[in-house]
Amino acid sequence: MTVRSDLDDVAKVADAVLFEGYLLYPYRASAQKNRLRWQFGVLVPPSFGARCGEPARSRTECLLEPARGASLHVRLRFLQLRARSVYDADGRAVDQLVVDEVRHFPWEEGVPRTVDAVLALDEVLAAGPEQGHTVAFRLPEELEVEAVGADGASVHRRCWPVEGRLVVSATPLPGPYDVLRLRVDVVNDSACPRNAPRETALRTALIAAHTLIAVAGGGFLSSTDPPEWAAAATRELTNEHTWPVLAGPPGSTDVVLSSPIILADHPQLAPESPTDLFDGTEIDEILSLRTLVLTDAEKAEARATDPRAAGVIDAVDAMPPEIWERLHGAIRSLEPADRVPELRTPTADPPEWAEPTAPWWDPGADASVSPETDAVVVDGVTVAKGSAVRLHPRGRSDAQDLFLDGMAATVQAVLHDVDGETHVAVSLDDDPAAELQLAHGRFRYFRPDELEPVR
């Protein structure tokens, strides 16, 4: 068996997960937002996790329809912390060193690491659901010393040893379907000094840990939008500190990306975005423009902070006009019109078609709808503003909504969109910020079939 080369097809999306939040604008070590780092997908050493409540392991479960002789390729990806220290000519650790007008100062870099395991599915099944098939890994301690200048000053980059394991198991589901419940546990077994602070624990942590799981012979079922016959089994899956989605081009089912960031199936990077800015929630054009207008001193500090920050600064400075134009955005929701409207020439007496009308998004455009008083029938019960309901989000909902399953809510409005669909706005009964949300008119929206009337 060989390593699956097609995992590289989703490498760009996986890299975006790996470096999400790695370094934020303005990309300088002195910026307050870059003082507290390493927030996503951190699996700490077990001794630290037991004391401070952070996870030392993650669990991914998904449904797999295997073919005879199927094999699995599991790829773990994470960042290993590499501490950068600066020493003067006398060997003393210093906060800053300037050599040939270039600043050198302490910083924590992140080094991408990959662990690959290729397993026959029969081998995984034979290991049993409790024990599973274990793949252990160890990264040894590393120390790199870089001479700076000619007087003996130096920059040291150090990685501490990291140990862990992948535990892969599979269980056949009862029933007529040939489906397996596949489980992949990522476990950090690294050592950590007793009562160490988080800064020390991060030295032996798996940072931004996520897995890619590929199958040769078979296909995965979507955990977000499973087929109806698999919906009940999907709800019983356990995913801890990670969320699996189908990866690769739309329609493909042979690769799963299990990420500490909740994504939709078949996530893709926008083709208009040429630069990794390390923050998926930002608008590229605004962030790039703000980076472009940093002062020369700020850019110099950013370049000295981290090689990846230097790459962002250089890419923005060299960005040609056509790329800036692309960053302006794109509309992907428009479809070709069925027909082209007839062009007419206004006359002295404007015809009926020229009379101004209320735009479609104006509530006054259609007096037949009233969110405050409209109702919808759910399971034979009329539901309107003030009705008590219980939430049951379906698979097509946002993954965040799935956490609300079974919660009590109150209907605040019944709305109809321009496509003729009905949506119900609700507020959660046990939300401590409910009054604030109501004051701002912020609700959660569900389809009628996702509600259970409380009789």
Secondary structure as UniProt FT lines:
FT   HELIX           5..10
FT   HELIX           11..18
FT   TURN            19..21
FT   TURN            25..26
FT   TURN            29..30
FT   HELIX           32..34
FT   HELIX           46..52
FT   STRAND          57..87
FT   TURN            89..90
FT   STRAND          93..94
FT   STRAND          97..99
FT   TURN            100..101
FT   STRAND          102..104
FT   STRAND          107..120
FT   HELIX           121..127
FT   TURN            129..131
FT   STRAND          133..139
FT   STRAND          142..148
FT   TURN            149..152
FT   STRAND          153..159
FT   STRAND          162..172
FT   STRAND          180..188
FT   TURN            194..195
FT   HELIX           198..201
FT   HELIX           202..204
FT   STRAND          206..220
FT   HELIX           228..230
FT   HELIX           231..235
FT   STRAND          243..246
FT   TURN            250..251
FT   STRAND          255..259
FT   TURN            271..272
FT   TURN            280..281
FT   HELIX           284..292
FT   HELIX           296..305
FT   HELIX           307..317
FT   HELIX           321..326
FT   TURN            327..328
FT   HELIX           352..354
FT   TURN            360..361
FT   HELIX           363..365
FT   TURN            367..368
FT   TURN            371..373
FT   STRAND          375..378
FT   TURN            379..380
FT   STRAND          381..384
FT   TURN            385..386
FT   STRAND          388..391
FT   TURN            395..396
FT   HELIX           399..404
FT   TURN            405..406
FT   STRAND          408..416
FT   TURN            418..419
FT   STRAND          422..428
FT   TURN            429..430
FT   TURN            432..433
FT   HELIX           434..440
FT   STRAND          444..446
FT   HELIX           448..450
FT   STRAND          451..453
//
